[in-house]
Amino acid sequence: MKKGCCIAVFIGLWWLLLPRQAAAQASEIPRLQKLILVKETMPGFQKDPAYIDLLNALAHSYYAINSDSIFHYAKLAKEYSESAKYDKGLSVSWRMKGNGYELIGDYTKMLSCYHEALTIAARINDATLIATTKMNIALFNAEIGKYDEALAGLEKVRGIYEKNGDSLQLANLLYNFSDIYFRQYQYDKALESDSQALTIVKALKNDYFAAYLNNDVGKMLSVKGLNKEALARYRESLDYYTRSDNKLGITETSTHMARTWLLLMNYPEALRYAKQSLDLARTLKRKKQIRDASKVLADTYEAKGDYPGALEYFKLYKDFSDSLFNEETRQKTYESQARYEFERKESLLKEEQLKKDAEHDHIVRDQRMEIAIAAMLILFLSILVFQLFRSKKDKQQANQLLQIKNGEIGRQKEVLEQQKEEIEQQAVQLLLNNQEKDKLFSIIAHDLKGPLNSLKSLLDLLKENTLSATEIQLMTHELRKNVDYSAELVNNILFWAGSQLNGIVVMPVVLPMQGFVDDLLGLFINQAAEKKIGLKNEIDDSLKGFADKDMIQVVMRNLLSNAIKFCEPGDHITIRGRVIGEAIEICVADTGIGIKEEVLEKINRNESVNTYGTAKEKGTGLGLLLCREFTRDNNGNFRIESEWGKGSWFYFTMPKPPSSSSISV
């Protein structure tokens, strides 16, 4: 009996430290979808504010369920709000987008969206929108441990909701107060806030929210040792979840009840509810709920003295704990990055209030740092060129050894003619390759002189301190363009050198092409915007390939960079994809100036072509050579179609994923 009491106390403390999460209004999704469908089928349908509000509400209902759905409906609401000049809907759509980023752990983008929503709400002086957005930001402060700031922010929001008489939002706010008090181990305050919220939602007859709050109140009652009172709360929640067939609610509440029965040392009831929770959690494939239910089962069997049973469920608990620990570790990494980014933005806002002289010094200091980085990059390029020359010498020595072996082969008279023909073909190909590499080395050596000389001149002028801030900024901008080109050049050289030296091993994985291309397009948004070029991804979200991720990234980056170089303001670049048999084909199409026929012939002969873009951007031709090589290494084909003055179409293929593959990115 004494041993059972000790275990019960340990479980109570462990439960105390469990995180609490708000549940999504999943039951609202079918109702909102039906309302939207009815609206769309009405005669004279228009994308008016009422329709936009429904889209935003649907995006909100997908919180904690599906981030893609949040982004989809928030994007539609944002576009329609801009067209209708509906600022309220625009502010809400930005906030919903921020919720989506919060769900996937991208807190930097989340804060950016929240601040955009707050700016619009302040512009139209909408107190409710301001309060809601400030509450989102306050909750983020709570997540990163800034409890005092979070509580201060929520107090400001409380006054707005009380003034507006928005009872449901006030109840939600009280729950958030409770959550922060719980994190600070102030259980009496947490219980008081939850009880106030529960009174409000019961008056509003919001059974869903009431069930969730009952679980929360029950958990705190149990922490305070009031386990029988906690069970009464859990039964109310379980009755609602059972009536509404909310399986996730049933499994979470069953775990709470099992843990409370264990604290009361009623082991049969603890086992009954824990097993019910585990079965449902396995059906739902919910890792956290499987972990929690198996932990209660392990502790209950141990309290009973059934150590084999305890060991069985402890192993299950340990497996899922390890899995969740890895996920939580990654989440904490994201949170640390977000905290750093949030604090950095706060620091920048304060710096804007400093005098102009201090701001000027800050700009100059940053520019000098960029110059230093550029110098290091160019030095690295120089070392790389030296290594490439050494590699060429090693290949020449290998050729000499090949000639010696050819002499030995000459003694084998019966196969001499066949081997001689093969050697002659290799020699011709080697000569062509060496000529091509000599041309590349000449281009690289020439292109490195420009950035180095520009850097040296700028450093001399900075040393003499004869330049104004404006002149430094202009010269740094020009140098930055050279460094951007140098960075692109070194990336291509690294991959090319690796492929030439047999240093790259193809490691194919499953590539969801729509998201893969979206990520790559994000790298070129600023570059395209500077030339006023449109970027569009028309790849279906179901299209997947099976290839080496890094090599296909090199192919796509080179094709996108090449397309931007040869487009003029107003042109468009479109990425399309389709299935061809057992392969998929990706097309990068542009409406730029196209490729002349004689140049296209050289490219198809696998020759490097050194050309300049529409804005005099440099190029070595190495990028297309890499595209062709890496496509071939991934069991694909590469081809180009172009019409001078009308545009170009670059195609490459890769295999579809094997049906049994589980490797993905």
Summary of the structure (lengths in Angstrom):
residues: 665
radius of gyration: 32.2
end to end distance: 51.3
largest distance: 102.4
contacts: 2095
relative contact order: 0.04
helix: 74%
strand: 7%
